[in-house]
Amino acid sequence: MRKNKLSIIILSFVAAGLLILLSACPAPTAPSPSPSPSPSPSPTPTPILVFYGPEWPSPADPSYAYTDSGDNPVAEADAGRQAGLAGGLVINYSSFTLSAVNDLWWAFEAAYPPQLSFTGSSWEHEETLIFNLGESKLGTGVAVWTGTIGLSYYDGGLITTMVPVRCTVTVSGAGASTFTAANDVHDLYSNLDTSVGALAPVTGDMNATVLFETYFNSSWQPAAELFENLSTQGTDQCMISFGPAFAYTVYE
């Protein structure tokens, strides 16, 4: 019991001494809390102009229709052949959503360049035509791709020869009148595949006329017409391929 009583006295004394000390000394002033700094607003990212394509479809999302040079409708299944007939294939584009892009160009898609074959089996390397700047007139809306391919036909016997071929694209209409070399666009947008050759700036409704020709008997002739007028091997056929598309820039 004595031990417990001493413990109580000591505790009481310490408690009393503490109270006296607190009453004899001025109470320390607690420092005013510093105001919390306002969080800095996150910086607004600067939009970057990004290049895409050429590809199909594109955000510009135009309507399109195929016609011949006389404005007669051409079915999509016949579009390739029409590109090898007199006057070529006219692709009419309208109702662009220009607000969805910053810049817009018409071009061939890199994966689907202009190709022409008179064997009809599979595409050979030489049957893919290459952009020819020297033959083109970019300032007046004419771009040309050229090559040399094999042709077999009967004329007193089977003749197999190599013939020059070309694909000429002419852009026209209120929304397109010139081409720009792909190398020049590449200087601004390095992710462009320059094998597309040339791109036509687009600002509205426009037409692209595509014509494949073969140089035969000292003159340029529509490729499909020439092939159909020759006596060819039964296994051969005229094949025409190309992929019209659009390149564009958008801010992201």
C-alpha positions, 0 to 999 in steps of 0.5 A, spaced: 500 500 500 505 504 501 508 503 494 502 505 491 501 511 495 507 514 493 506 513 486 500 517 487 503 523 490 509 523 485 504 523 479 500 528 483 506 533 484 508 532 477 502 534 474 501 540 479 508 542 477 506 542 470 500 546 471 504 552 475 510 552 469 504 553 464 501 558 468 508 562 469 510 562 462 507 565 456 504 560 452 508 560 445 504 562 439 503 557 434 505 559 428 500 561 423 499 555 418 502 557 411 497 557 405 497 551 401 500 553 394 495 553 389 496 548 384 499 550 377 495 549 371 497 543 367 500 546 361 495 545 354 499 541 349 501 544 343 497 541 337 502 537 332 500 537 325 500 529 323 501 527 316 497 520 314 496 516 307 495 516 302 490 511 304 482 510 303 478 511 306 480 518 309 476 523 314 475 527 308 470 522 306 468 524 299 462 521 295 465 518 288 462 516 282 466 513 275 464 515 268 467 515 261 470 521 258 463 522 255 460 522 263 456 515 262 456 511 268 461 506 269 460 500 274 465 499 279 467 492 276 468 495 269 473 501 272 479 498 271 478 496 264 475 503 262 482 506 264 485 502 258 479 505 253 479 511 249 478 517 254 480 513 260 476 512 267 474 519 270 473 518 278 468 524 280 469 526 287 464 531 291 461 532 298 468 532 301 468 533 309 474 538 309 473 540 316 475 534 318 482 535 315 487 541 315 491 539 308 488 534 303 491 531 297 489 526 291 494 520 290 495 513 288 496 509 295 503 506 296 501 499 296 497 499 290 501 503 285 499 503 277 500 496 274 499 493 267 499 486 265 498 483 258 499 476 261 494 476 266 497 471 270 501 474 276 504 481 277 511 481 275 516 487 277 516 490 271 509 491 270 509 496 276 509 503 273 514 508 276 513 515 276 516 519 271 517 526 273 520 528 266 514 526 262 509 529 267 506 536 267 505 537 274 503 545 274 498 543 269 495 537 273 498 531 269 502 526 272 505 520 268 508 513 270 511 509 265 514 502 264 516 496 259 512 490 259 511 483 255 506 483 250 505 476 246 500 476 239 499 472 233 501 476 226 503 470 221 506 467 228 507 468 235 510 474 236 513 476 243 516 483 245 517 488 250 512 494 249 513 501 253 507 503 257 504 509 261 499 511 266 497 518 265 493 521 271 489 528 269 486 532 275 481 537 274 475 541 277 474 547 282 478 543 287 484 540 284 488 543 278 496 541 279 500 536 282 506 536 287 512 531 287 512 526 292 519 528 294 517 536 295 511 533 300 516 529 303 521 535 305 515 537 310 512 530 312 518 525 312 513 519 313 510 520 306 512 514 302 515 517 296 514 511 291 507 514 290 510 519 285 506 525 286 500 528 290 494 533 287 492 538 293 485 538 293 480 544 296 473 541 293 470 537 288 475 534 283 476 529 278 481 524 276 482 521 269 486 515 269 488 512 262 493 506 261 496 506 254 501 502 250 506 504 245 505 500 239 506 501 231 509 508 232 503 511 237 500 511 243 494 507 244 489 505 249 492 499 253 485 495 253 483 496 246 490 494 243 490 488 247 482 486 245 484 488 238 490 483 237 490 476 236 493 474 243 494 467 246 488 464 250 491 464 256 493 471 256 489 477 259 489 485 260 490 486 267 490 493 270 490 495 277 491 502 281 489 504 288 486 512 288 486 514 295 487 521 299 493 523 304 491 528 309 494 532 315 490 533 322 492 536 328 493 532 334 
